[in-house]
């Protein structure tokens, strides 16, 4: 993955919980410390990777680290408030790019069904799930806002359903969703630095259907690699301006 530019720099590392004692009851086979060591090792090998995870509750597009996603379960059998807080602290420590988060529900014919007691109240599970989601949104908002001003290689996936005639949606190498104008335009900030201005008239046309410099003429099509400058963010997505078509390395082709 580190040696090949055509492989997206993102990893899915299911955590389930940030508490070693809960992980032991789940029979996961690893501890909180071992999980964090794995994340650190991944970021040493892949310095531009994104990370996602699943939790159960009871410059040039080169980013600081890998994108990591995960799974989390809250309210697992016997989960204490302290163990729940350990999960929240793990989420803050890792800084996930995506997470699948659930409140625990008992499944038949499992170890938990045979040997453990589903003793966390449903209202407690739901409250802990809300706290987990809120913590995730806080951390992703910070990670996404840190990308504002960077230039990202984006794979165009299709038109934005909210503005299908003027905007496209794509994903960066780290799997982050980006919305951007479908035409190649220059952009500039107004005098107070708070607003971005876009118009075809601002593009630096050369008479051959292509712009000069960082502009470029034409439209982004599904399947294209394009270079996008990130100008805004939320906790779930990025917004950018289209600079031109590019190759997978980020070199503008027109």
N, C-alpha and C positions, 0 to 999 in steps of 0.2 A: 504494500500500500504506500509506503514512504517513497519507493523508487518509481512508481508509475503515476504520471499525471492524469491518466484517464480513469483512475479509481477515486471516487469521492472520499474525502477525508472525514468520515463520520463513523462512529461506533455505537452499537447498542449494547449497553452493559446493565442488565437487570440487577437492581439492588434489592428490591422488595422492602427492605427496612434499613435504617441507619443504626440499629441497635444490635450488638453482637448477641445479646441474650435472646432477642426475638428471632434472629437468624438461626440460632441453635434450636429453638422450639420448632421453627419451620423446617429444620433439617437441610439447610441450604449448603452446608459444607464449607463456608468461609466466614470470616469475621469482618467487622467494620474496618479494622486496620488493614487486612489483606485487600479489601476492595479499594481503599484509598491508595494503597501501594500500586495496584494495577492501573488505576487512573493516572497516577504520577508517571508510571513507566510508559503508558501510552502517549502522554504529552511530551515526554522526552524523545520518543521515537518519531512521533508525528506532530511537530510543533504547529501545524496548521489544520488540525482536525477538530471536528465538532462532536459532541457527546450527547446521546439521548438515553433515557432509562424508563423503566416501568416501576411504579411504587404502589404498594397496596397499603391503605391506611386503616385502622381500629383506632496605507499604501497601495498594494496591487491585489487586494483581495486576500492577502496573507494575514490571517488573524492570529491572535496570541496563542491559540491552542486548537486542539481537535474538537469537533462537535460531538457531544455525548448525549445519548438518549437513554432513558431507563424506565423501569416499571416499579411502582410503589403500591403497597397494600397497607392500609391503616386500620387499626382496631383488631389486629390479629389476637388470637386467644391469649388472655392474660396480659395484654399490652398495658403497661402503666403510663402515667403522664410523663414520667422521666424518659421512658423508652421512646415515646412519641416525640419528645423534644430532641432526642438523638437523631431521629429521622429528619427533622427540620434542619438541624445543624449540618447533617451530611449534604442535604440539598444545597445549602448555602456554600459549603466548602467546595463542592464539585463544580457548581454552576452549570446545570444541564441546559441543553438547547431544546430538548423535547422530553416530555414525560407522560406516561400513561398511569393515571392514579385512580385507585379504587378503594372503597370501603370493603373490609373483609366480609365474606359470606361463606358459611359452612358448606363444604362439598362432601357428598357421601363417598364412602369407600376410600377415604384419604387417611393419612396418619393422624391429622388433626381431628377428624371425625371419630376415629377409634380411640384415641388416647387423650385428647385435650377437650377443654370446655370452652364453648363460644360465649364468654362471660362479659364481654365489653358491650355496654348498652348501645342500642342503635343510635340514640341521639348523640352519644359521645363519639361514635364512629363518624357520624356525619359532621360534627363540629371539627374533629381532627382532620377530616378530608378537606373541609373548607380552608383550614389553616395551611394544609399542605399545598393546595392550589394557590392560595394567596402568596405563599413563600416562593413557589415556582415562578409566578408572574413577576414578582419583585426582582428575582435574580435574572430572568430572561430579559426584562426591560433594561436592566443595567448592561447586559451583554450586547443586546441589540443596539442600544444607544452608543456604545463604544465603537460601532462600525460606521457611524455617520462621518462622512468625509473620505471614506475609503473607496477604492475602485474595485469592483467585483466582476469576475467572469460569471455570467448567468446563462443557464440553458433555458430557452424559451419554451414554455409548456402550452400556452394558449391565451386567448383573450380574457380580460378581467370581466366576469359576469356583470359587475356593476357598471362598467363602461366599456362594452365590447367593441365599440368603434374607435376608441381612442387609446385604450390601455391594454398592456399585456401583463401576464404573470409568468414568473420563472423561478428557478431555484439556483442558489449559489452552490459552490463546491461543498459547503458545509450543510447543505440541505435547507437553508433559510429561504423563506418565501419572500419574493421581491415583486412589487408592482411598479411599472414604469410606462411612460408614453410609448406608443407603438411606432412613432416616427423618430428619426435621429435629429435632435435639436440641440443647439447650444443652450446653456442656461446661465443666469447671473442673478445675484442677490440685489435687492433694491438697497437704497441708501441706509435704511435702518438695520439691514442685515437679517431681517425677520421673514422676508418673503422671497420666494423663488419665482422667476419669470421664465416662461417657455413660449416660443413662437417660431414657426417656420421661417419668418422673415429674419430671425437672428442667426440662422444657419449660414455657414460660409460656403456658398455654392460655387462650384467650379465650371458649371455649364455642361457637365457630363453625367448629371444625376448623382454625383457624390460630392460630399463636402470636403474641405481641407482641414487640416489640424485635427482637433479632437471631435469635430462635429460629424460630418458625414450625412449623406442623403439616403432616403429610402425607408423601408419599413422592416421591422423585425418579424420574422416568420417562425412558426412552430418548428422546433428542431435546431434553430440557429443558436450559436454561441454569440453572446453580445457582451460588450463592456458597459457596465452601469456604474455611475457614481452615486453612492448612497447619500441622500439628503435628509432623510427622516426615518423614524422608527416608532414602533409600539412594542408591547410585550410579546407580540406574536408574529410580526412581519416587518419588512423594510420597505421604504419607498425610495425610488431613485430616478435619475435622468439617463436616458440612453445616449451613449457616446458613439457607438458604432458597432458593426459586426467585428468579431475577432476570432482567432483560433483558440484552441483549448488552453494555450499558455497565456492568453490575454493580449496577444499582439493584434492590433487593429489591422483588418484586411480591407475595409472600406466603410 
